[in-house]
Amino acid sequence: MSLKVLRLASVACVAAIAVCSLAAAAPLGSVVEFNVGLNAGSVPFRIASGPDGNLWFTDQGTTKAIGKVTTAGTFTEYSLPAGSFPRQIRVAADGNIWFTDTLLPSIGRITPNGTITEFPLPAGSFPNALAIGGDDNLWFTDRGTHPRIGTITLTGVVAFFDAGLNPGSLPNGIAPDPEGNLWFTDQGTTKAIGRVTMDGEITEFSAGLNAGSVPAAISPAVKDDDMWFTDQGTTRAIGRIAQDGTITEYDAAYGLNAGSNPQEITPGSDGNLWFTDRGTTKAVGKVTVDKKTVTIAEYAGGLPANTNPGGVRTGPDGNLWFIDNRTPQSIAQYGIGGPDPSLQAPEIRGDAVRGGKVHCKKGKWARWAGDEPSRKRWDFDGLQWSLDGVAIPGQTSHDYEPTAADVGHQLTCTETVTYTLFPTHVLATSDPVVVQAG
């Protein structure tokens, strides 16, 4: 039996696919909050952009869980073992979502379909923040009885490093730089910003921190190799550290709100850094770096009156997504006016009657903050063929040859790319075609 592939008219997206062909970045300052479908007693804490085009988060509420929410606001939660208390969450190079579990204690892994595995840590550990290193392993800060920097491979092998930490160290946030090293904040006896190489060599820097500094979250820059951090100390500020350890802090003189209490910070698709503020005026803040000039602007308009913004990340639609620990607990989308990620969706070309194969032509993608999307950086990047919205196992190349069993079904190809700066994973799906007997 020969097969023929015909395009369905006026169909732009298959419902079962998480992200349609063209996502839309929301206008600056637009806010949409989602909470219908969260577990009863839910308390979301941190958030990440997943490999499936959804947002994933840790839930420290009544039922400890790892949750996901689509960009349309549909929630799914996966309960954790008894005694769990999830904290930070990241997506690793194996295409799975990893998280710190502070009370078991362990490092957890959850697949996009919800299968959970926990890798135990030594007694006394308290894993806190989590990041992906240049070796594709996960690195984390341990605030337990023996403060240190930990690493875990994708197969669950754990190692620790403490040589070079300041006496009385208490490492907190951690994030990678463009060179593959990790930088962390230290809230211990000597407040500092630290760097750890892939060999475990640790160096700490304190000169330049404000008096009474309490560095918290940390993030890579957008336009250079610097790292940026939030300072919740006596003088609230947004801080910057260069690769040579030079620290500069920016406070109300640069536009930070009076009474500010900056929380997490992340690169935005518009080329700026964005942070959440739980201070006197609850807000979402932007740090703009123009050559050597730094300007901070904060936005409270559009946020609910009882907003309490926390964890924040760039989502697969180019918008900011943040945890809002208000009543009711919510996850919010905040428009920053960044570009749409997908400029042109992938396209199915060819005819099975002529040659027996069809081809998925790559889509076109925007640059975000100067970051080119990668199709090969992560194991799950590239192409995936699907029938009726269900992935066809093993069909991840650009070419596909329909079978007799495919007749009458809708065929699509989905392309996944990763913006490694954020990191954020974006999907675009071709218009479907129907497979028909020739």
ZIZINOR-V718535 format. One record per residue. PSI is psi in whole degrees, -180 to 180 (none if undefined). NEAR is the number of other ideal C-beta (glycine too) atoms within 12 Angstrom. Layout:
psi: (PSI	PSI)
near: (NEAR	NEAR)
This chain:
psi: (127	155	152	137	123	139	135	138	141	37	121	-17	140	131	-32	-13	135	-38	128	-176	-46	112	161	123	135	155	154	127	-5	139	130	125	139	134	-15	119	-12	149	148	134	15	142	85	148	-60	161	151	158	121	168	-13	8	9	171	136	146	158	142	114	19	-156	-46	105	132	166	128	163	152	133	166	-9	-5	18	125	146	136	145	117	146	165	158	139	-5	155	88	149	-88	158	138	160	129	176	-10	1	6	166	130	152	157	139	102	-32	-21	-41	155	171	126	155	136	131	162	-20	6	9	124	135	137	136	111	148	165	151	141	-10	152	80	135	-94	162	142	163	125	174	-13	6	0	167	137	143	156	137	113	26	-156	-21	83	136	178	129	160	147	132	170	-9	3	13	125	142	156	152	133	-14	125	-14	146	149	136	22	148	81	144	-97	159	143	154	154	174	-18	-6	-7	167	144	143	158	144	115	20	-157	-45	107	138	168	128	158	138	128	173	-14	-1	12	124	135	136	147	132	-27	127	-17	145	152	134	19	143	85	139	-95	159	150	151	156	176	-41	-4	-163	8	164	148	146	159	141	115	24	-156	-45	103	137	169	125	161	136	128	169	-26	3	3	124	135	139	146	120	-147	-27	-20	3	-2	138	147	137	19	151	79	140	-109	160	145	153	146	155	-13	1	2	168	143	147	162	149	119	28	-156	-43	106	133	170	130	155	135	117	128	113	99	-112	2	128	128	134	134	141	146	122	-18	136	-18	148	154	-31	24	149	74	140	-111	142	143	157	131	175	-8	4	-5	165	145	132	157	130	101	55	-171	115	154	139	165	131	146	129	120	133	8	17	169	154	139	-42	117	-30	126	158	160	135	127	154	174	123	-22	-30	93	-17	-2	154	160	139	107	133	149	-180	139	146	156	136	119	37	3	119	136	144	138	-11	-2	-32	150	-30	2	162	-150	148	122	143	151	124	35	2	125	138	116	132	-4	85	12	174	-22	146	137	108	150	172	-32	-17	-13	131	-4	156	127	131	159	136	132	132	132	161	129	105	-21	-35	-44	148	139	129	136	148	137	137	162	143	153	155	136	124	153	137	none)
near: (16	19	31	25	38	26	24	21	10	8	22	19	27	31	20	20	38	38	41	33	33	28	38	24	32	28	18	25	23	23	32	28	32	33	27	17	21	32	27	16	16	34	35	46	38	43	49	47	50	46	41	35	38	39	47	51	50	43	40	34	28	15	23	34	37	52	44	42	41	31	34	25	23	20	28	27	32	31	21	35	22	12	15	32	30	49	42	43	45	49	48	43	30	27	28	36	45	47	49	46	41	35	27	29	33	36	48	44	36	41	24	29	17	23	14	29	26	31	29	21	34	21	13	17	31	31	48	42	47	44	47	42	37	24	26	29	33	43	49	50	48	40	34	27	14	22	33	38	51	42	38	40	23	26	16	23	16	27	26	28	32	26	18	24	32	25	14	15	34	34	47	40	46	45	48	39	34	23	20	24	31	44	49	51	47	45	35	28	15	21	36	39	51	46	40	43	25	24	20	25	18	33	28	35	33	26	19	25	32	26	15	17	34	31	49	41	44	44	46	41	37	36	26	24	23	34	44	48	51	48	43	32	25	15	26	37	43	54	49	40	41	23	22	14	22	19	34	27	37	36	28	23	15	27	24	34	30	17	18	34	33	50	38	44	47	49	45	47	44	34	29	37	48	48	49	45	42	35	28	16	24	34	37	48	47	39	41	27	27	12	9	13	12	29	21	37	27	35	31	25	19	23	32	23	14	15	32	29	43	39	43	46	47	48	53	49	42	45	44	51	51	50	44	41	34	25	15	25	34	36	50	42	40	49	32	39	24	38	31	31	43	35	23	19	35	37	26	39	23	27	23	32	19	15	18	20	24	38	27	34	21	27	35	22	35	30	23	40	34	22	34	18	39	27	29	17	29	30	21	32	30	30	36	37	40	34	30	21	23	20	29	27	10	10	27	25	17	26	21	35	24	37	22	16	14	30	22	20	27	34	46	47	43	46	41	44	42	38	40	34	36	43	37	49	48	52	49	43	40	42	34	37	37	28	36	24	20	17)
